[in-house]
Amino acid sequence: DASMPCLQRQGVVRLEGHADERGTTDYNLALAQRRAETAQRYLSTQGMPQSKLPVVSYGEERPMDTGHDEGAWAKNRRVDMVAL
């Protein structure tokens, strides 16, 4: 919420959904898509137009942490916001 003024000044912010390595590729792509769409809905309720919040799903393909434990999996379940 504190970042909303900055996000609104950016114009377009791409929401990139990610998942951990567990599950099938198709499942993780769908999960990451839902995760990014949830962030999109939330940001739109805070005043960002959905048209300025494109969504992309990377599933498990771009891990933040390449470990194979709960700590790594927790870091990989995320939505990154990229100003365009």
C-alpha positions as a printed NumPy array, in Angstrom:
array([[  0.   ,   0.   ,   0.   ],
       [  2.83 ,   2.382,   0.815],
       [  4.207,   1.901,  -2.713],
       [  0.985,   2.889,  -4.489],
       [  2.016,   6.502,  -5.246],
       [  5.24 ,   5.239,  -6.831],
       [  3.419,   2.52 ,  -8.803],
       [  0.858,   5.005, -10.097],
       [  3.632,   7.286, -11.38 ],
       [  5.23 ,   4.393, -13.304],
       [  2.504,   4.126, -15.872],
       [  2.679,   0.398, -16.671],
       [  3.739,  -2.25 , -14.146],
       [  4.037,  -5.843, -15.363],
       [  3.069,  -8.45 , -12.773],
       [  5.164, -11.604, -13.137],
       [  3.777, -14.679, -11.39 ],
       [  6.116, -17.394, -10.124],
       [  5.77 , -20.769,  -8.402],
       [  8.091, -23.192,  -6.659],
       [  9.405, -26.349,  -8.325],
       [  6.822, -28.724,  -6.89 ],
       [  4.007, -29.775,  -9.213],
       [  3.794, -30.172, -12.97 ],
       [  4.808, -27.461, -15.396],
       [  1.177, -26.867, -16.427],
       [  0.016, -26.704, -12.816],
       [  2.764, -24.237, -11.866],
       [  2.064, -22.001, -14.866],
       [ -1.628, -21.869, -13.946],
       [ -0.838, -21.269, -10.262],
       [  1.587, -18.454, -11.068],
       [ -1.009, -16.923, -13.416],
       [ -3.64 , -16.951, -10.648],
       [ -1.128, -15.479,  -8.212],
       [ -0.337, -12.579, -10.58 ],
       [ -4.028, -12.018, -11.36 ],
       [ -4.757, -11.814,  -7.621],
       [ -2.111,  -9.104,  -7.284],
       [ -3.619,  -7.349, -10.31 ],
       [ -7.098,  -7.367,  -8.726],
       [ -5.721,  -6.055,  -5.445],
       [ -3.773,  -3.228,  -7.081],
       [ -6.81 ,  -2.273,  -9.159],
       [ -8.887,  -1.933,  -5.951],
       [ -6.203,   0.476,  -4.741],
       [ -6.598,   2.729,  -7.778],
       [ -4.353,   1.262, -10.487],
       [ -6.203,   0.67 , -13.765],
       [ -6.012,  -3.003, -14.803],
       [ -4.989,  -1.857, -18.266],
       [ -1.707,  -0.66 , -16.718],
       [ -1.09 ,  -3.991, -14.982],
       [ -0.308,  -6.653, -17.586],
       [  0.162, -10.165, -16.213],
       [  2.632, -12.871, -17.245],
       [  3.202, -16.31 , -15.738],
       [  6.652, -17.887, -15.52 ],
       [  5.653, -20.803, -13.307],
       [  8.772, -22.452, -11.888],
       [ 11.053, -21.322, -14.741],
       [ 12.703, -18.337, -13.013],
       [ 13.442, -19.278,  -9.404],
       [ 14.768, -16.654,  -7.022],
       [ 16.387, -19.416,  -4.952],
       [ 17.56 , -22.653,  -6.568],
       [ 17.476, -24.614,  -3.303],
       [ 15.189, -27.587,  -2.725],
       [ 13.755, -26.86 ,   0.718],
       [ 10.881, -24.915,   2.276],
       [ 12.965, -21.738,   2.561],
       [ 13.758, -21.762,  -1.159],
       [ 10.214, -22.726,  -2.141],
       [  8.804, -19.852,  -0.077],
       [ 11.026, -17.345,  -1.918],
       [  9.949, -18.752,  -5.282],
       [  6.205, -18.386,  -4.603],
       [  5.906, -14.721,  -5.526],
       [  4.766, -11.959,  -7.854],
       [  7.423,  -9.569,  -9.123],
       [  6.408,  -6.058, -10.176],
       [  8.414,  -4.679, -13.105],
       [  8.035,  -1.048, -14.135],
       [  7.931,  -0.677, -17.917]])
